[in-house]
Every structure is written in C-alpha cells, then in structure tokens.
Amino acid sequence: MTSQPTSFQRDFLEFAIASGVLTFGSFKTKAGRQSPYFFNAGLFYRGGLLGRLADFYAQALLAAQAKGQLQADLLFGPAYKGITLASATAVAMAARGHDIDFAYNRKEAKDHGEGGLLVGAPMKGRVVIVDDVISAGTSVRESVEIIRANGATPVGVLIALDRMEKGGTADHPTQNSATQEVQARYGMPVVSIANLADLLSLLEQTSDQSLTTYRQAVADYRARWGVI
C-alpha cells in the first residue's frame, strides 16, 4: 500500500478526474510508452476551473514554504502555459493572504513600448517557476537562464502533476525521472500538487468502481516505469 495523500492532494486529483483533465484508458506518451492514464492541463480552460487549479497551486506552494522546502519572492511563468498558471496562482496566493509578485517572458523580444522579453514585476530575489508538468526539462532550463541573466535566483519549480517515471524513451529509459534530473542539475526542489504515488493511493482507497477498474493497470505501469 502507498501512503495516503494529504487532503488537498486528494481533492486535486478528484477535481482533475471530475473535470476530465485526468483520464484513464490507453494513451501513448511522448516517450513511446502506453500509459493507463493521461493528464492534460490544457483542459483547464474555463474561469472556474482555472480558479480552482490556481488555488491548488497556492496550497502546494504554501505547504512547501511551511516545510522549509523553498521560499518565494516572485512567481515566474514560462511562455506559454506558465503565463496563465503563474498569474492565476499569484491571485490565489493573494486570496489566501500572501500577496506575491509575478512575471513572465515573451517568446520574442518586443521592440516598442517597454521592450524586452519580460513582462510583469522586476526580476529579483527568490523566484519559483510555475508550469504544468516537466517532461524534457527544456522549459525549466530556459527559465533558469532568464532568471539568472536578470540578476535573480531560481529556487524551485512548482508543477501540477509529477508522473514519477523514468526519463528517456520506451526503448532507452534513463534511471531518473525528469523531475529528479531537474533537481540534480539545478540544485533546487520540484514541488508538485500531486504525483503518481498519490494517484495510486487514491485508486487503492476509492470505492468508485469506475476508478478501481484502472487500479492494477496504474500499479503495473508504475512498477515498470516508475522511480522512487
């Protein structure tokens, strides 16, 4: 048995399932693996859904701060998905009594008006990168470079779901997950709202027959591709 997820982690997974963002079946991942579940954060496209999602991000960040995992002065949203996520999370943080700055980047530098690649608060202090997931780690690398180039310090990454599986491809897997590789490369934590262990725990404990059907498939997938 896996450990029981915290209340907000379980609530987030149930919310994602109810919203159709987290679905079960047979899906081919970018790595060429057949996964029994699929998480598509792009489906959080309604105001109410985005608001709830942002509050889960805020809860995860506040929990990490309470544990001393990281402290943030600014949230950074890498273009494009991270822009909405960082700004919405800043709103959710303020609603919880923790007003915080946020900024994001453009893909191309603006040559008029204020110009430059960055929009939002001045880049300074301890910066947390906010994104949906980590796959190859490209977005994190680019974000770290931008943050450091502007005199600030990247201190962590905040994502929605950590799949906790080996990197690489189905034919050539790595020993570590993309999350572990980011943590090792940049020496900073990756905090997720929930992860694969939380999902498996939910499937083990639920009485919902529509979910228990996929329990073994998810467990088998984790046994084959998962990392500790």
PyRosetta script that sets phi, psi and omega in degrees:
from pyrosetta import init, pose_from_sequence

init()
pose = pose_from_sequence("MTSQPTSFQRDFLEFAIASGVLTFGSFKTKAGRQSPYFFNAGLFYRGGLLGRLADFYAQALLAAQAKGQLQADLLFGPAYKGITLASATAVAMAARGHDIDFAYNRKEAKDHGEGGLLVGAPMKGRVVIVDDVISAGTSVRESVEIIRANGATPVGVLIALDRMEKGGTADHPTQNSATQEVQARYGMPVVSIANLADLLSLLEQTSDQSLTTYRQAVADYRARWGVI")
pose.set_psi(1, 145.9)
pose.set_omega(1, 176.2)
pose.set_phi(2, -94.1)
pose.set_psi(2, 163.3)
pose.set_omega(2, 179.6)
pose.set_phi(3, -69.6)
pose.set_psi(3, 153.2)
pose.set_omega(3, -177.5)
pose.set_phi(4, -77.1)
pose.set_psi(4, 133.6)
pose.set_omega(4, 178.6)
pose.set_phi(5, -68.7)
pose.set_psi(5, 157.6)
pose.set_omega(5, 176.4)
pose.set_phi(6, -68.1)
pose.set_psi(6, 169.5)
pose.set_omega(6, -176.5)
pose.set_phi(7, -57.4)
pose.set_psi(7, -48.0)
pose.set_omega(7, -175.6)
pose.set_phi(8, -71.5)
pose.set_psi(8, -28.1)
pose.set_omega(8, 176.2)
pose.set_phi(9, -67.5)
pose.set_psi(9, -46.0)
pose.set_omega(9, 178.0)
pose.set_phi(10, -63.8)
pose.set_psi(10, -43.8)
pose.set_omega(10, 179.2)
pose.set_phi(11, -60.3)
pose.set_psi(11, -39.6)
pose.set_omega(11, 179.6)
pose.set_phi(12, -63.9)
pose.set_psi(12, -46.0)
pose.set_omega(12, -179.5)
pose.set_phi(13, -63.5)
pose.set_psi(13, -42.2)
pose.set_omega(13, 178.0)
pose.set_phi(14, -64.8)
pose.set_psi(14, -37.9)
pose.set_omega(14, 176.9)
pose.set_phi(15, -64.1)
pose.set_psi(15, -44.6)
pose.set_omega(15, -179.6)
pose.set_phi(16, -64.4)
pose.set_psi(16, -38.9)
pose.set_omega(16, 178.6)
pose.set_phi(17, -67.8)
pose.set_psi(17, -46.5)
pose.set_omega(17, -179.5)
pose.set_phi(18, -62.9)
pose.set_psi(18, -30.3)
pose.set_omega(18, -179.0)
pose.set_phi(19, -83.7)
pose.set_psi(19, -6.6)
pose.set_omega(19, -178.1)
pose.set_phi(20, 78.1)
pose.set_psi(20, 10.6)
pose.set_omega(20, 178.9)
pose.set_phi(21, -80.7)
pose.set_psi(21, -36.0)
pose.set_omega(21, 175.4)
pose.set_phi(22, -108.2)
pose.set_psi(22, 114.1)
pose.set_omega(22, -176.5)
pose.set_phi(23, -125.8)
pose.set_psi(23, 163.2)
pose.set_omega(23, -177.4)
pose.set_phi(24, -123.4)
pose.set_psi(24, 150.5)
pose.set_omega(24, -178.6)
pose.set_phi(25, 157.8)
pose.set_psi(25, -126.8)
pose.set_omega(25, 176.4)
pose.set_phi(26, -137.8)
pose.set_psi(26, 115.8)
pose.set_omega(26, -174.9)
pose.set_phi(27, -131.9)
pose.set_psi(27, 137.7)
pose.set_omega(27, 177.4)
pose.set_phi(28, -91.0)
pose.set_psi(28, 123.2)
pose.set_omega(28, -179.6)
pose.set_phi(29, -83.5)
pose.set_psi(29, 171.2)
pose.set_omega(29, 176.9)
pose.set_phi(30, -60.5)
pose.set_psi(30, -27.2)
pose.set_omega(30, -180.0)
pose.set_phi(31, -79.9)
pose.set_psi(31, -2.9)
pose.set_omega(31, 179.3)
pose.set_phi(32, 84.6)
pose.set_psi(32, 18.2)
pose.set_omega(32, 179.3)
pose.set_phi(33, -100.6)
pose.set_psi(33, 148.1)
pose.set_omega(33, 175.7)
pose.set_phi(34, -89.4)
pose.set_psi(34, 108.5)
pose.set_omega(34, -176.8)
pose.set_phi(35, -100.8)
pose.set_psi(35, 140.2)
pose.set_omega(35, 178.7)
pose.set_phi(36, -81.7)
pose.set_psi(36, -1.9)
pose.set_omega(36, 178.0)
pose.set_phi(37, -143.1)
pose.set_psi(37, 157.4)
pose.set_omega(37, -178.5)
pose.set_phi(38, -143.0)
pose.set_psi(38, 133.3)
pose.set_omega(38, 179.4)
pose.set_phi(39, -118.1)
pose.set_psi(39, 118.0)
pose.set_omega(39, -178.5)
pose.set_phi(40, -120.9)
pose.set_psi(40, 93.7)
pose.set_omega(40, -177.6)
pose.set_phi(41, -65.5)
pose.set_psi(41, -17.5)
pose.set_omega(41, 178.1)
pose.set_phi(42, -64.6)
pose.set_psi(42, -14.2)
pose.set_omega(42, -179.9)
pose.set_phi(43, -84.6)
pose.set_psi(43, -2.3)
pose.set_omega(43, 172.5)
pose.set_phi(44, -82.3)
pose.set_psi(44, 66.5)
pose.set_omega(44, -170.5)
pose.set_phi(45, -110.0)
pose.set_psi(45, 7.9)
pose.set_omega(45, 174.0)
pose.set_phi(46, -106.0)
pose.set_psi(46, 152.2)
pose.set_omega(46, -177.2)
pose.set_phi(47, -56.1)
pose.set_psi(47, -44.0)
pose.set_omega(47, -179.2)
pose.set_phi(48, -65.9)
pose.set_psi(48, -40.1)
pose.set_omega(48, 178.6)
pose.set_phi(49, -65.5)
pose.set_psi(49, -44.8)
pose.set_omega(49, -179.7)
pose.set_phi(50, -63.2)
pose.set_psi(50, -39.1)
pose.set_omega(50, 179.0)
pose.set_phi(51, -62.4)
pose.set_psi(51, -43.5)
pose.set_omega(51, 178.0)
pose.set_phi(52, -66.8)
pose.set_psi(52, -42.1)
pose.set_omega(52, 178.1)
pose.set_phi(53, -58.6)
pose.set_psi(53, -46.0)
pose.set_omega(53, -179.1)
pose.set_phi(54, -60.9)
pose.set_psi(54, -36.0)
pose.set_omega(54, 179.3)
pose.set_phi(55, -68.1)
pose.set_psi(55, -33.7)
pose.set_omega(55, 175.4)
pose.set_phi(56, -67.1)
pose.set_psi(56, -40.0)
pose.set_omega(56, 174.7)
pose.set_phi(57, -58.9)
pose.set_psi(57, -44.6)
pose.set_omega(57, -179.6)
pose.set_phi(58, -61.8)
pose.set_psi(58, -43.3)
pose.set_omega(58, 179.1)
pose.set_phi(59, -62.6)
pose.set_psi(59, -41.1)
pose.set_omega(59, 179.2)
pose.set_phi(60, -64.7)
pose.set_psi(60, -41.4)
pose.set_omega(60, 179.5)
pose.set_phi(61, -66.4)
pose.set_psi(61, -44.4)
pose.set_omega(61, -180.0)
pose.set_phi(62, -65.0)
pose.set_psi(62, -36.6)
pose.set_omega(62, 177.5)
pose.set_phi(63, -65.4)
pose.set_psi(63, -40.7)
pose.set_omega(63, 178.8)
pose.set_phi(64, -66.2)
pose.set_psi(64, -37.8)
pose.set_omega(64, 177.4)
pose.set_phi(65, -66.4)
pose.set_psi(65, -40.7)
pose.set_omega(65, 179.7)
pose.set_phi(66, -63.7)
pose.set_psi(66, -31.2)
pose.set_omega(66, 178.7)
pose.set_phi(67, -83.8)
pose.set_psi(67, -5.8)
pose.set_omega(67, -178.5)
pose.set_phi(68, 78.2)
pose.set_psi(68, 17.3)
pose.set_omega(68, -179.8)
pose.set_phi(69, -72.2)
pose.set_psi(69, -37.5)
pose.set_omega(69, 178.4)
pose.set_phi(70, -161.8)
pose.set_psi(70, 159.2)
pose.set_omega(70, 174.6)
pose.set_phi(71, -130.5)
pose.set_psi(71, 139.0)
pose.set_omega(71, -173.8)
pose.set_phi(72, -124.0)
pose.set_psi(72, 137.8)
pose.set_omega(72, 171.4)
pose.set_phi(73, -104.2)
pose.set_psi(73, -19.9)
pose.set_omega(73, -175.0)
pose.set_phi(74, -155.3)
pose.set_psi(74, 144.3)
pose.set_omega(74, 174.3)
pose.set_phi(75, -103.3)
pose.set_psi(75, 134.8)
pose.set_omega(75, 179.8)
pose.set_phi(76, -118.4)
pose.set_psi(76, 126.7)
pose.set_omega(76, 179.1)
pose.set_phi(77, -109.0)
pose.set_psi(77, 109.7)
pose.set_omega(77, 178.1)
pose.set_phi(78, -69.4)
pose.set_psi(78, 136.5)
pose.set_omega(78, 178.6)
pose.set_phi(79, -62.0)
pose.set_psi(79, 135.5)
pose.set_omega(79, 7.9)
pose.set_phi(80, -109.8)
pose.set_psi(80, -39.5)
pose.set_omega(80, -175.6)
pose.set_phi(81, -59.5)
pose.set_psi(81, -36.3)
pose.set_omega(81, -177.1)
pose.set_phi(82, -65.6)
pose.set_psi(82, -22.5)
pose.set_omega(82, 179.9)
pose.set_phi(83, -60.5)
pose.set_psi(83, -53.0)
pose.set_omega(83, 179.4)
pose.set_phi(84, -64.9)
pose.set_psi(84, -41.4)
pose.set_omega(84, -176.1)
pose.set_phi(85, -65.6)
pose.set_psi(85, -44.3)
pose.set_omega(85, -179.2)
pose.set_phi(86, -66.9)
pose.set_psi(86, -43.3)
pose.set_omega(86, -178.5)
pose.set_phi(87, -67.8)
pose.set_psi(87, -41.8)
pose.set_omega(87, 178.8)
pose.set_phi(88, -66.6)
pose.set_psi(88, -37.2)
pose.set_omega(88, 178.3)
pose.set_phi(89, -66.1)
pose.set_psi(89, -37.1)
pose.set_omega(89, 176.9)
pose.set_phi(90, -61.9)
pose.set_psi(90, -40.2)
pose.set_omega(90, 176.8)
pose.set_phi(91, -63.1)
pose.set_psi(91, -44.4)
pose.set_omega(91, -179.9)
pose.set_phi(92, -65.1)
pose.set_psi(92, -37.6)
pose.set_omega(92, 177.3)
pose.set_phi(93, -63.5)
pose.set_psi(93, -42.7)
pose.set_omega(93, 179.4)
pose.set_phi(94, -63.1)
pose.set_psi(94, -39.3)
pose.set_omega(94, 178.9)
pose.set_phi(95, -63.4)
pose.set_psi(95, -25.3)
pose.set_omega(95, 178.1)
pose.set_phi(96, -95.2)
pose.set_psi(96, 12.3)
pose.set_omega(96, 175.1)
pose.set_phi(97, 86.2)
pose.set_psi(97, 17.4)
pose.set_omega(97, -179.2)
pose.set_phi(98, -128.5)
pose.set_psi(98, 79.0)
pose.set_omega(98, -178.5)
pose.set_phi(99, -67.9)
pose.set_psi(99, 129.9)
pose.set_omega(99, -175.3)
pose.set_phi(100, -142.2)
pose.set_psi(100, 145.7)
pose.set_omega(100, 178.7)
pose.set_phi(101, -72.6)
pose.set_psi(101, 157.6)
pose.set_omega(101, 172.5)
pose.set_phi(102, -145.1)
pose.set_psi(102, 156.7)
pose.set_omega(102, 178.4)
pose.set_phi(103, -150.1)
pose.set_psi(103, 164.3)
pose.set_omega(103, 176.7)
pose.set_phi(104, -151.8)
pose.set_psi(104, 169.3)
pose.set_omega(104, -177.4)
pose.set_phi(105, -112.1)
pose.set_psi(105, 158.2)
pose.set_omega(105, 170.2)
pose.set_phi(106, -95.7)
pose.set_psi(106, 158.1)
pose.set_omega(106, 174.8)
pose.set_phi(107, -75.1)
pose.set_psi(107, -33.3)
pose.set_omega(107, 177.4)
pose.set_phi(108, -126.0)
pose.set_psi(108, 143.2)
pose.set_omega(108, -179.4)
pose.set_phi(109, -66.2)
pose.set_psi(109, 139.6)
pose.set_omega(109, 177.6)
pose.set_phi(110, -85.2)
pose.set_psi(110, 130.8)
pose.set_omega(110, -175.8)
pose.set_phi(111, -102.3)
pose.set_psi(111, 13.8)
pose.set_omega(111, 176.7)
pose.set_phi(112, -142.6)
pose.set_psi(112, 174.2)
pose.set_omega(112, -177.2)
pose.set_phi(113, 62.3)
pose.set_psi(113, -132.1)
pose.set_omega(113, -179.8)
pose.set_phi(114, -75.4)
pose.set_psi(114, -17.7)
pose.set_omega(114, 176.3)
pose.set_phi(115, 68.1)
pose.set_psi(115, -178.9)
pose.set_omega(115, 173.9)
pose.set_phi(116, 84.0)
pose.set_psi(116, -179.4)
pose.set_omega(116, -178.6)
pose.set_phi(117, -97.4)
pose.set_psi(117, -20.4)
pose.set_omega(117, -173.9)
pose.set_phi(118, -101.5)
pose.set_psi(118, 145.4)
pose.set_omega(118, 177.0)
pose.set_phi(119, -130.5)
pose.set_psi(119, 141.4)
pose.set_omega(119, 176.9)
pose.set_phi(120, 109.5)
pose.set_psi(120, -150.2)
pose.set_omega(120, -176.3)
pose.set_phi(121, -66.2)
pose.set_psi(121, 152.6)
pose.set_omega(121, 175.4)
pose.set_phi(122, -58.5)
pose.set_psi(122, 139.5)
pose.set_omega(122, -178.8)
pose.set_phi(123, -77.4)
pose.set_psi(123, 107.2)
pose.set_omega(123, -179.9)
pose.set_phi(124, -158.1)
pose.set_psi(124, 160.0)
pose.set_omega(124, 176.9)
pose.set_phi(125, 72.5)
pose.set_psi(125, -150.3)
pose.set_omega(125, -176.7)
pose.set_phi(126, -91.7)
pose.set_psi(126, 123.1)
pose.set_omega(126, -172.1)
pose.set_phi(127, -116.1)
pose.set_psi(127, 130.5)
pose.set_omega(127, 174.8)
pose.set_phi(128, -106.0)
pose.set_psi(128, 128.0)
pose.set_omega(128, 178.8)
pose.set_phi(129, -84.8)
pose.set_psi(129, 128.8)
pose.set_omega(129, -178.5)
pose.set_phi(130, -113.2)
pose.set_psi(130, 121.8)
pose.set_omega(130, -179.4)
pose.set_phi(131, -145.6)
pose.set_psi(131, 178.5)
pose.set_omega(131, -177.7)
pose.set_phi(132, -84.4)
pose.set_psi(132, -52.9)
pose.set_omega(132, 179.0)
pose.set_phi(133, -143.8)
pose.set_psi(133, 172.4)
pose.set_omega(133, 171.5)
pose.set_phi(134, -119.0)
pose.set_psi(134, 121.2)
pose.set_omega(134, 177.0)
pose.set_phi(135, -109.3)
pose.set_psi(135, -82.9)
pose.set_omega(135, 179.4)
pose.set_phi(136, -88.6)
pose.set_psi(136, -10.9)
pose.set_omega(136, -179.9)
pose.set_phi(137, 84.2)
pose.set_psi(137, 5.6)
pose.set_omega(137, -178.3)
pose.set_phi(138, -63.3)
pose.set_psi(138, -44.3)
pose.set_omega(138, -179.1)
pose.set_phi(139, -61.9)
pose.set_psi(139, -39.1)
pose.set_omega(139, 178.9)
pose.set_phi(140, -65.3)
pose.set_psi(140, -45.3)
pose.set_omega(140, 180.0)
pose.set_phi(141, -58.7)
pose.set_psi(141, -46.8)
pose.set_omega(141, 179.8)
pose.set_phi(142, -64.0)
pose.set_psi(142, -39.1)
pose.set_omega(142, 179.2)
pose.set_phi(143, -65.2)
pose.set_psi(143, -44.4)
pose.set_omega(143, 178.8)
pose.set_phi(144, -59.1)
pose.set_psi(144, -42.7)
pose.set_omega(144, 179.6)
pose.set_phi(145, -63.2)
pose.set_psi(145, -42.1)
pose.set_omega(145, 179.2)
pose.set_phi(146, -64.7)
pose.set_psi(146, -46.2)
pose.set_omega(146, -177.9)
pose.set_phi(147, -62.0)
pose.set_psi(147, -48.3)
pose.set_omega(147, -179.2)
pose.set_phi(148, -66.3)
pose.set_psi(148, -38.3)
pose.set_omega(148, -179.3)
pose.set_phi(149, -64.2)
pose.set_psi(149, -22.6)
pose.set_omega(149, -179.4)
pose.set_phi(150, -102.9)
pose.set_psi(150, 17.4)
pose.set_omega(150, 170.9)
pose.set_phi(151, 82.8)
pose.set_psi(151, 11.0)
pose.set_omega(151, 179.1)
pose.set_phi(152, -107.6)
pose.set_psi(152, 176.2)
pose.set_omega(152, -175.8)
pose.set_phi(153, -121.0)
pose.set_psi(153, 116.4)
pose.set_omega(153, 174.7)
pose.set_phi(154, -72.1)
pose.set_psi(154, 128.8)
pose.set_omega(154, -175.4)
pose.set_phi(155, -120.6)
pose.set_psi(155, -5.6)
pose.set_omega(155, 179.9)
pose.set_phi(156, 175.2)
pose.set_psi(156, 169.8)
pose.set_omega(156, 177.8)
pose.set_phi(157, -126.6)
pose.set_psi(157, 136.5)
pose.set_omega(157, 179.7)
pose.set_phi(158, -118.1)
pose.set_psi(158, 119.2)
pose.set_omega(158, -178.1)
pose.set_phi(159, -127.9)
pose.set_psi(159, 169.8)
pose.set_omega(159, -178.7)
pose.set_phi(160, -81.1)
pose.set_psi(160, -54.5)
pose.set_omega(160, -174.7)
pose.set_phi(161, -134.3)
pose.set_psi(161, 129.3)
pose.set_omega(161, 174.9)
pose.set_phi(162, -100.6)
pose.set_psi(162, 114.2)
pose.set_omega(162, -178.2)
pose.set_phi(163, -72.8)
pose.set_psi(163, -14.5)
pose.set_omega(163, 175.1)
pose.set_phi(164, 53.2)
pose.set_psi(164, 42.0)
pose.set_omega(164, 179.6)
pose.set_phi(165, -125.6)
pose.set_psi(165, 159.7)
pose.set_omega(165, -177.2)
pose.set_phi(166, -58.0)
pose.set_psi(166, 144.6)
pose.set_omega(166, 176.5)
pose.set_phi(167, -78.1)
pose.set_psi(167, -167.2)
pose.set_omega(167, -179.5)
pose.set_phi(168, 76.0)
pose.set_psi(168, -152.5)
pose.set_omega(168, -178.3)
pose.set_phi(169, -117.3)
pose.set_psi(169, 177.2)
pose.set_omega(169, 178.3)
pose.set_phi(170, -62.5)
pose.set_psi(170, -35.9)
pose.set_omega(170, -179.1)
pose.set_phi(171, -83.0)
pose.set_psi(171, -29.7)
pose.set_omega(171, -177.8)
pose.set_phi(172, -133.7)
pose.set_psi(172, 71.7)
pose.set_omega(172, 179.9)
pose.set_phi(173, -74.7)
pose.set_psi(173, 152.3)
pose.set_omega(173, 174.1)
pose.set_phi(174, -94.0)
pose.set_psi(174, 170.3)
pose.set_omega(174, -179.7)
pose.set_phi(175, -81.8)
pose.set_psi(175, -25.2)
pose.set_omega(175, -177.4)
pose.set_phi(176, -109.6)
pose.set_psi(176, 157.9)
pose.set_omega(176, 175.9)
pose.set_phi(177, -81.3)
pose.set_psi(177, 166.3)
pose.set_omega(177, 176.9)
pose.set_phi(178, -59.5)
pose.set_psi(178, -37.2)
pose.set_omega(178, 178.3)
pose.set_phi(179, -64.1)
pose.set_psi(179, -46.3)
pose.set_omega(179, 178.9)
pose.set_phi(180, -63.1)
pose.set_psi(180, -37.9)
pose.set_omega(180, 179.9)
pose.set_phi(181, -65.7)
pose.set_psi(181, -39.7)
pose.set_omega(181, 176.8)
pose.set_phi(182, -64.3)
pose.set_psi(182, -43.8)
pose.set_omega(182, -179.5)
pose.set_phi(183, -62.8)
pose.set_psi(183, -40.5)
pose.set_omega(183, -179.9)
pose.set_phi(184, -71.4)
pose.set_psi(184, -40.5)
pose.set_omega(184, -175.8)
pose.set_phi(185, -70.0)
pose.set_psi(185, -39.4)
pose.set_omega(185, -174.1)
pose.set_phi(186, -109.1)
pose.set_psi(186, -3.9)
pose.set_omega(186, 177.3)
pose.set_phi(187, 63.0)
pose.set_psi(187, 36.0)
pose.set_omega(187, 179.1)
pose.set_phi(188, -139.8)
pose.set_psi(188, 152.3)
pose.set_omega(188, -175.6)
pose.set_phi(189, -75.0)
pose.set_psi(189, 151.8)
pose.set_omega(189, 169.1)
pose.set_phi(190, -111.2)
pose.set_psi(190, 118.8)
pose.set_omega(190, -178.5)
pose.set_phi(191, -106.7)
pose.set_psi(191, 128.9)
pose.set_omega(191, 178.0)
pose.set_phi(192, -116.3)
pose.set_psi(192, 151.2)
pose.set_omega(192, 174.6)
pose.set_phi(193, -62.7)
pose.set_psi(193, -44.2)
pose.set_omega(193, 178.0)
pose.set_phi(194, -149.6)
pose.set_psi(194, 169.4)
pose.set_omega(194, 179.6)
pose.set_phi(195, -141.5)
pose.set_psi(195, -177.6)
pose.set_omega(195, -176.5)
pose.set_phi(196, -62.9)
pose.set_psi(196, -35.8)
pose.set_omega(196, 178.0)
pose.set_phi(197, -62.9)
pose.set_psi(197, -39.4)
pose.set_omega(197, 177.5)
pose.set_phi(198, -65.0)
pose.set_psi(198, -40.5)
pose.set_omega(198, 179.3)
pose.set_phi(199, -64.0)
pose.set_psi(199, -44.1)
pose.set_omega(199, 179.7)
pose.set_phi(200, -64.1)
pose.set_psi(200, -38.1)
pose.set_omega(200, 177.8)
pose.set_phi(201, -63.0)
pose.set_psi(201, -41.8)
pose.set_omega(201, 177.6)
pose.set_phi(202, -60.9)
pose.set_psi(202, -43.5)
pose.set_omega(202, -179.4)
pose.set_phi(203, -67.0)
pose.set_psi(203, -30.7)
pose.set_omega(203, 178.9)
pose.set_phi(204, -73.4)
pose.set_psi(204, -29.7)
pose.set_omega(204, -172.4)
pose.set_phi(205, -100.0)
pose.set_psi(205, -17.7)
pose.set_omega(205, -176.4)
pose.set_phi(206, -75.1)
pose.set_psi(206, 153.0)
pose.set_omega(206, 174.8)
pose.set_phi(207, -104.3)
pose.set_psi(207, 3.2)
pose.set_omega(207, 179.9)
pose.set_phi(208, -73.4)
pose.set_psi(208, 111.7)
pose.set_omega(208, -176.0)
pose.set_phi(209, -63.1)
pose.set_psi(209, -27.6)
pose.set_omega(209, 179.4)
pose.set_phi(210, -68.9)
pose.set_psi(210, -18.6)
pose.set_omega(210, 179.2)
pose.set_phi(211, -101.0)
pose.set_psi(211, -38.9)
pose.set_omega(211, -177.5)
pose.set_phi(212, -61.8)
pose.set_psi(212, -22.2)
pose.set_omega(212, 178.4)
pose.set_phi(213, -57.5)
pose.set_psi(213, -30.8)
pose.set_omega(213, -174.4)
pose.set_phi(214, -100.2)
pose.set_psi(214, 1.9)
pose.set_omega(214, -175.8)
pose.set_phi(215, -55.8)
pose.set_psi(215, -50.8)
pose.set_omega(215, -176.1)
pose.set_phi(216, -67.3)
pose.set_psi(216, -38.8)
pose.set_omega(216, -179.5)
pose.set_phi(217, -62.7)
pose.set_psi(217, -41.5)
pose.set_omega(217, 178.8)
pose.set_phi(218, -68.1)
pose.set_psi(218, -40.5)
pose.set_omega(218, 178.1)
pose.set_phi(219, -62.5)
pose.set_psi(219, -42.3)
pose.set_omega(219, 179.3)
pose.set_phi(220, -65.3)
pose.set_psi(220, -38.9)
pose.set_omega(220, 179.6)
pose.set_phi(221, -64.3)
pose.set_psi(221, -42.9)
pose.set_omega(221, 179.2)
pose.set_phi(222, -65.5)
pose.set_psi(222, -39.6)
pose.set_omega(222, 179.5)
pose.set_phi(223, -62.4)
pose.set_psi(223, -34.2)
pose.set_omega(223, -177.8)
pose.set_phi(224, -84.5)
pose.set_psi(224, -43.4)
pose.set_omega(224, -172.2)
pose.set_phi(225, -113.3)
pose.set_psi(225, -7.3)
pose.set_omega(225, -173.4)
pose.set_phi(226, -75.5)
pose.set_psi(226, 160.0)
pose.set_omega(226, 172.7)
pose.set_phi(227, -122.8)
pose.set_psi(227, 158.5)
pose.set_omega(227, -179.3)
pose.set_phi(228, -76.2)
pose.dump_pdb("model.pdb")
